[in-house]
Amino acid sequence: MDRPFNSKVSGADGATTEQGSIDGVGLAWVGPPIVDTKAATALDFISDYLFRDETGVVSRAMDALKGSTYVSGQFVTLNDPGVMLVTISGDDTKTAKERVITELQKLEQPLDAKTFTAAREAFLYHIAADTQTPQGLADNLGWYTAEGNGTYAPGDTAGSYEGAARSLDPQYVAGIVQRYLKEPVVVNLVTAKASAS
């Protein structure tokens, strides 16, 4: 099997506006490589805590507004480096972007023990639910193997991923937010119609 690819970080930061087929906002942060399993798992935990449909802190806040704004966030585990990607679409992208940034800033301080324990148990449940089908397990095993660390895949019987998740604590997660999730690259997508006005 070929060695996994490393990605060269462009060095570009700040915000840019691009033409797209829909209006939206993308936020991205460079994250740890797959070999840093604890940090990568912490970013998976953060994306689950904030962005999981129906249960994530940001997702629930956007649902409560009863609008059409949708926020999706995921840490993409890659050989080197990984990337945290958040996409926002709908009628109030400004409010959603502000909410994302605010919730990340809150996570720079450790969650209280009760909140953290409940969130970590929910995360472990979500991982188990997402890998309970042959398709889900195959997707994870294939992806993590292609990225160079198949035994770390969620759902692998060795339990490496679960062990990394159980080793997380509030202080470590806050440190990961401070290290990796400070200044995002922002891409504002505008339709041709919107950009012409």
C-alpha positions in Angstrom: 0.0 0.0 0.0 1.2 3.5 -0.8 2.2 5.7 2.1 -0.4 8.3 3.1 -0.1 11.8 1.8 0.9 14.7 3.9 -0.7 18.1 3.1 1.4 21.2 2.8 -0.2 24.1 4.8 -0.5 27.1 2.5 0.3 29.7 5.2 -2.7 31.7 4.1 -4.9 33.0 6.9 -7.6 35.5 7.5 -10.8 35.7 5.3 -11.6 35.5 1.7 -14.7 35.7 -0.5 -15.3 33.3 -3.3 -18.1 32.7 -5.7 -20.2 29.6 -5.1 -23.4 27.9 -6.0 -24.9 28.9 -2.6 -24.2 31.5 0.0 -22.4 30.2 3.0 -19.4 30.4 5.3 -16.6 27.9 5.9 -14.3 28.0 8.9 -11.1 25.9 9.1 -8.3 25.3 11.5 -5.2 23.1 11.0 -5.2 20.3 13.5 -2.9 17.5 14.7 -1.7 14.6 12.6 -3.2 11.1 13.0 -0.2 10.0 15.0 -1.2 12.4 17.8 -4.2 10.2 18.7 -5.1 11.9 21.9 -5.2 15.4 20.3 -7.1 14.1 17.3 -9.6 12.4 19.6 -10.0 15.6 21.6 -10.9 17.4 18.4 -13.4 14.7 17.5 -14.9 15.2 21.0 -15.1 19.0 20.5 -16.8 18.6 17.1 -19.3 16.1 18.6 -19.9 18.4 21.7 -20.5 21.5 19.5 -21.9 20.3 16.2 -23.6 16.9 16.4 -27.1 17.1 14.9 -29.7 17.7 17.5 -27.4 17.4 20.5 -24.4 19.7 19.8 -24.3 23.0 21.7 -24.2 25.0 18.5 -26.6 22.8 16.7 -29.2 23.1 19.5 -28.8 26.9 19.6 -29.4 27.2 15.8 -32.4 24.8 16.0 -33.9 27.0 18.7 -33.9 30.0 16.4 -36.3 28.2 14.2 -34.6 29.5 11.1 -33.1 27.8 8.1 -29.5 28.2 9.2 -27.5 25.0 9.3 -24.1 24.4 10.9 -22.0 21.4 10.4 -18.6 20.7 12.0 -16.2 17.9 11.9 -12.5 17.2 12.6 -11.1 15.4 9.6 -8.4 13.0 10.8 -5.6 13.1 8.2 -2.0 11.8 8.1 -0.5 15.2 8.6 -2.1 17.6 9.4 -5.7 17.1 10.3 -8.3 19.8 9.8 -11.3 21.1 11.8 -13.9 22.2 9.3 -17.1 24.1 10.0 -19.6 24.9 7.3 -22.6 27.3 7.7 -25.5 27.9 5.3 -28.9 29.4 5.5 -30.5 32.7 6.3 -28.4 33.9 9.2 -24.8 32.9 8.7 -23.5 35.9 10.7 -25.3 34.8 13.9 -24.2 31.2 13.4 -20.5 32.2 12.8 -20.6 34.3 16.0 -22.1 31.4 17.9 -19.3 29.0 16.7 -16.6 31.5 17.8 -18.3 32.2 21.1 -18.6 28.5 22.0 -15.0 27.8 21.0 -13.9 30.6 23.2 -15.9 29.2 26.1 -14.1 25.8 25.6 -10.8 27.6 26.2 -11.7 27.2 29.9 -12.2 23.6 31.1 -15.8 22.4 31.3 -17.0 21.6 34.8 -16.5 17.9 35.7 -20.2 17.0 35.6 -20.8 18.6 32.2 -17.6 17.1 30.8 -18.3 13.6 32.0 -21.8 13.7 30.5 -20.4 15.0 27.2 -17.7 12.4 27.0 -20.2 9.6 27.7 -22.5 11.0 25.0 -19.4 11.1 22.6 -18.6 7.5 23.3 -22.2 6.5 22.7 -22.2 8.4 19.4 -19.0 6.7 18.3 -20.4 3.3 19.1 -23.7 4.1 17.3 -21.8 5.4 14.3 -19.8 2.2 14.0 -22.4 -0.4 14.7 -23.1 -1.2 11.1 -20.7 -3.1 8.8 -20.7 0.0 6.5 -19.9 2.4 9.3 -17.1 0.2 10.6 -15.7 -0.4 7.1 -15.7 3.3 6.4 -13.7 4.0 9.5 -11.3 1.1 9.2 -10.6 2.0 5.5 -10.2 5.7 6.2 -7.8 5.4 9.2 -5.8 2.6 7.4 -5.4 4.8 4.3 -4.2 7.6 6.6 -1.6 5.4 8.2 -3.1 4.2 11.5 -5.8 1.6 11.1 -5.7 0.3 14.7 -6.7 3.8 15.9 -10.0 3.6 13.9 -13.2 4.1 15.9 -14.8 0.7 16.3 -11.6 -1.3 15.9 -11.6 -4.2 18.4 -8.2 -3.2 19.8 -10.0 -0.3 21.5 -7.3 2.3 20.9 -9.8 5.0 19.9 -12.0 4.3 23.0 -9.0 4.4 25.2 -7.9 7.8 23.8 -11.5 9.1 24.3 -11.6 7.8 27.9 -8.3 9.5 28.7 -9.6 12.9 27.9 -10.2 15.4 30.7 -11.5 19.0 30.8 -8.1 20.6 31.1 -6.6 18.7 28.2 -9.5 19.5 25.9 -9.3 23.2 26.9 -5.6 23.1 26.0 -6.3 21.6 22.6 -8.8 24.4 21.9 -6.2 27.0 22.9 -3.6 25.3 20.7 -5.5 24.5 17.6 -8.8 26.5 17.4 -7.8 30.1 17.8 -7.8 31.9 14.4 -9.7 30.2 11.6 -9.3 30.6 7.9 -12.7 31.9 6.8 -14.1 31.5 3.3 -17.3 33.4 2.6 -19.2 31.9 -0.4 -21.5 34.2 -2.3 -23.7 33.4 -5.3 -23.1 35.2 -8.6 -26.4 37.1 -8.0 -25.4 38.2 -4.5 -21.9 39.2 -5.6 -23.2 41.3 -8.4 -25.3 43.4 -6.0 
